[in-house]
Amino acid sequence: MALSDKALMVEAVMALRNLNSRLDTLETQHADLKSQIESLQWDVDMLPREEK
């Protein structure tokens, strides 16, 4: 059973919306992880250093 051009376009739009939503989620997760890494780096920088 072949899909009509309109049905194919609807499927394509739905797929693109899904990908866009997933991209938004990944961008949010990336920003959160970047913030956590920066916070940890600040914490590490605040640790007392041993003198040699």
C-alpha positions as CSV (number, residue, x, y, z in Angstrom):
1,M,0.0,0.0,0.0
2,A,1.6,3.2,-1.2
3,L,1.2,6.4,0.8
4,S,0.0,9.5,-1.0
5,D,2.3,12.5,-1.4
6,K,0.3,14.3,1.3
7,A,0.6,11.4,3.7
8,L,4.4,11.3,3.1
9,M,4.6,15.0,3.8
10,V,2.7,14.6,7.0
11,E,5.0,11.7,8.1
12,A,8.0,13.8,7.2
13,V,6.7,16.8,9.3
14,M,6.0,14.6,12.2
15,A,9.4,13.0,12.0
16,L,11.1,16.5,11.9
17,R,9.1,17.7,14.9
18,N,10.2,14.6,16.8
19,L,13.8,15.2,15.9
20,N,13.5,18.9,16.9
21,S,12.0,17.9,20.2
22,R,14.9,15.4,20.8
23,L,17.4,18.1,19.8
24,D,15.9,20.5,22.3
25,T,16.1,17.9,25.0
26,L,19.8,17.2,24.2
27,E,20.6,20.9,24.2
28,T,19.1,21.3,27.6
29,Q,21.0,18.2,28.9
30,H,24.2,19.6,27.4
31,A,23.7,22.9,29.1
32,D,23.0,21.2,32.4
33,L,26.1,19.0,32.2
34,K,28.3,22.0,31.2
35,S,27.0,23.9,34.2
36,Q,27.8,20.9,36.5
37,I,31.3,20.5,35.0
38,E,32.0,24.2,35.5
39,S,30.7,23.9,39.1
40,L,32.9,20.9,39.8
41,Q,35.9,22.7,38.2
42,W,35.4,25.6,40.5
43,D,35.2,23.2,43.5
44,V,38.4,21.5,42.4
45,D,40.1,24.9,42.0
46,M,39.1,25.8,45.6
47,L,40.8,22.8,47.1
48,P,43.9,23.5,49.0
49,R,47.1,22.7,47.1
50,E,50.0,20.8,48.5
51,E,53.2,22.7,48.5
52,K,56.3,20.9,47.3
